[in-house]
Amino acid sequence: MTEKRAVIFCSASYDIDPKYNQAAREIVRAACLRGYTIVSGGTVKGTMGVVSDAVVEFGGRHRGIIPRFMEQYVYPSLDELVWTETMSQRKDAMREGASVAIALPGGMGTLDELMETLTLAKLGKFEGRIIAFNYEGFYEPLKNLLDFMLERKMFGQKDRNLIFFPETLEELESLI
């Protein structure tokens, strides 16, 4: 049987509202219960650390992808550690074999990972489902921007349909 992988893009900030970290824990729990290996940035920082802790707590399997220049932040209990030299290589390795990509509320890095994944899906280079967890409207501005771009014919409805914006944990769970 092929391993099911869920890549999770999320914040490395320690300063975010704890509600985002609690939501991350619940998403990891749901993915682990569905038999997914969790793929993440594999560090102890911010929500990435929360994701790592949750994988351990819920008995899941965790694949961490880390550029060598960040080795001081490696989460100590990864099941598999993959080293890369660059952030671009890191993103490629994170997506490798993933059947779902979930962007939790996050910052510039999360947005970069999400948009590159969406672009690759549009180009036929990523076949997994793409989810931006619109928890408490976090991704509403991005959703509105994509809809605006669609209205301006920057891409078609087929491309717009490549990304889902669930607003609740239940909606998200139905997509994984």
C-alpha positions as CSV (number, residue, x, y, z in Angstrom):
1,M,0.0,0.0,0.0
2,T,1.3,3.5,-0.9
3,E,2.0,5.8,2.0
4,K,-0.5,8.7,2.2
5,R,1.2,12.0,2.8
6,A,-0.3,15.3,4.0
7,V,2.0,18.3,3.7
8,I,1.3,21.0,6.2
9,F,2.4,24.6,5.6
10,C,2.3,26.7,8.7
11,S,3.8,29.5,10.7
12,A,7.2,29.5,12.5
13,S,6.2,32.4,14.7
14,Y,6.0,32.0,18.5
15,D,3.8,35.1,18.7
16,I,0.6,34.1,17.0
17,D,-2.7,33.7,18.7
18,P,-2.8,30.3,20.5
19,K,-6.1,29.5,18.8
20,Y,-4.2,28.9,15.5
21,N,-2.0,26.4,17.2
22,Q,-5.0,24.6,18.7
23,A,-6.6,24.3,15.3
24,A,-3.3,22.9,14.0
25,R,-3.3,20.2,16.7
26,E,-6.8,19.2,15.7
27,I,-5.9,19.0,12.0
28,V,-2.9,16.9,12.7
29,R,-5.1,14.6,14.9
30,A,-7.6,14.2,12.1
31,A,-4.9,13.5,9.5
32,C,-3.1,11.0,11.7
33,L,-6.4,9.2,12.4
34,R,-6.9,8.9,8.7
35,G,-3.4,7.3,8.3
36,Y,-1.5,10.1,6.8
37,T,2.2,10.6,7.3
38,I,2.6,14.3,8.2
39,V,5.2,16.2,6.1
40,S,6.2,19.6,7.5
41,G,9.1,21.9,7.9
42,G,10.2,19.7,10.8
43,T,11.3,22.4,13.2
44,V,10.6,23.3,16.8
45,K,9.6,26.8,15.8
46,G,6.0,28.2,16.2
47,T,3.2,26.2,14.7
48,M,5.7,23.9,13.1
49,G,6.7,22.8,16.6
50,V,3.0,22.4,17.6
51,V,2.5,20.2,14.5
52,S,5.5,18.2,15.4
53,D,4.4,17.7,19.0
54,A,0.9,16.7,17.8
55,V,2.2,14.1,15.5
56,V,4.0,12.5,18.4
57,E,1.0,12.9,20.7
58,F,-1.4,11.3,18.2
59,G,1.0,8.5,17.2
60,G,1.5,9.5,13.7
61,R,4.5,9.3,11.4
62,H,6.4,12.6,10.7
63,R,8.7,13.5,7.8
64,G,10.5,16.7,8.3
65,I,12.2,18.7,5.5
66,I,14.9,21.1,6.6
67,P,17.5,23.2,4.9
68,R,20.9,22.7,6.4
69,F,21.2,26.3,7.4
70,M,18.3,25.7,9.9
71,E,19.7,22.6,11.5
72,Q,19.7,24.2,15.0
73,Y,15.8,24.1,14.8
74,V,15.4,20.4,14.0
75,Y,12.5,18.7,15.9
76,P,14.2,15.8,17.8
77,S,11.5,13.2,17.3
78,L,11.0,13.1,13.5
79,D,10.5,9.7,11.9
80,E,12.3,10.8,8.8
81,L,14.6,13.8,8.3
82,V,15.3,15.1,4.8
83,W,18.1,17.7,4.4
84,T,18.0,20.2,1.6
85,E,20.4,23.0,0.7
86,T,17.8,25.7,-0.2
87,M,14.3,26.7,0.6
88,S,13.2,25.9,-3.0
89,Q,14.5,22.3,-2.6
90,R,12.7,22.2,0.7
91,K,9.3,23.1,-0.9
92,D,9.8,20.5,-3.6
93,A,10.7,17.8,-1.1
94,M,7.7,18.7,1.1
95,R,5.3,18.3,-1.8
96,E,6.9,15.0,-3.0
97,G,4.3,12.3,-2.9
98,A,1.7,14.4,-1.0
99,S,-1.9,13.7,-1.8
100,V,-3.0,16.8,0.1
101,A,-1.4,20.1,0.9
102,I,-2.9,22.0,3.8
103,A,-1.9,25.7,4.5
104,L,-2.7,26.7,8.0
105,P,-2.8,30.4,9.0
106,G,0.8,31.6,8.5
107,G,3.1,34.3,7.2
108,M,5.2,34.9,4.1
109,G,6.7,31.5,4.0
110,T,3.3,29.8,4.2
111,L,1.9,32.0,1.5
112,D,4.9,31.3,-0.7
113,E,4.5,27.5,-0.2
114,L,0.8,27.7,-0.9
115,M,1.0,29.8,-4.0
116,E,3.8,27.8,-5.5
117,T,1.8,24.6,-4.9
118,L,-1.2,26.2,-6.5
119,T,0.9,27.2,-9.5
120,L,2.3,23.8,-9.9
121,A,-1.2,22.3,-9.7
122,K,-2.3,24.6,-12.5
123,L,0.7,23.4,-14.6
124,G,-0.1,19.8,-13.9
125,K,3.0,19.3,-11.7
126,F,1.1,18.7,-8.4
127,E,-1.8,16.4,-8.3
128,G,-2.9,16.6,-4.7
129,R,-5.7,18.5,-3.2
130,I,-4.9,22.0,-2.0
131,I,-6.5,23.4,1.1
132,A,-6.1,26.9,2.7
133,F,-7.7,26.6,6.1
134,N,-9.8,29.8,6.3
135,Y,-10.1,29.6,10.0
136,E,-11.9,32.7,11.3
137,G,-11.6,34.2,7.8
138,F,-7.8,34.1,7.8
139,Y,-7.6,33.4,4.1
140,E,-10.6,35.5,3.0
141,P,-8.4,38.2,1.5
142,L,-6.6,35.6,-0.6
143,K,-9.9,34.0,-1.6
144,N,-11.2,37.4,-2.7
145,L,-8.0,38.1,-4.6
146,L,-8.3,34.8,-6.5
147,D,-12.0,35.5,-7.3
148,F,-11.0,39.0,-8.5
149,M,-8.3,37.6,-10.7
150,L,-10.8,35.0,-12.1
151,E,-13.3,37.8,-12.9
152,R,-10.5,39.6,-14.8
153,K,-9.9,36.4,-16.7
154,M,-6.3,35.9,-15.4
155,F,-7.2,32.2,-15.2
156,G,-10.2,30.1,-15.7
157,Q,-12.7,28.5,-13.3
158,K,-10.9,25.1,-13.6
159,D,-7.8,26.7,-12.1
160,R,-9.8,28.5,-9.4
161,N,-11.3,25.2,-8.4
162,L,-7.9,23.8,-7.6
163,I,-7.9,25.4,-4.1
164,F,-10.4,24.9,-1.3
165,F,-11.1,27.3,1.6
166,P,-12.8,25.3,4.4
167,E,-13.8,27.5,7.3
168,T,-14.3,24.8,10.0
169,L,-12.4,21.7,11.1
170,E,-15.3,19.6,9.9
171,E,-15.2,21.0,6.4
172,L,-11.5,20.5,6.3
173,E,-11.7,16.9,7.5
174,S,-14.2,16.2,4.7
175,L,-11.5,17.2,2.2
176,I,-8.7,15.0,3.4
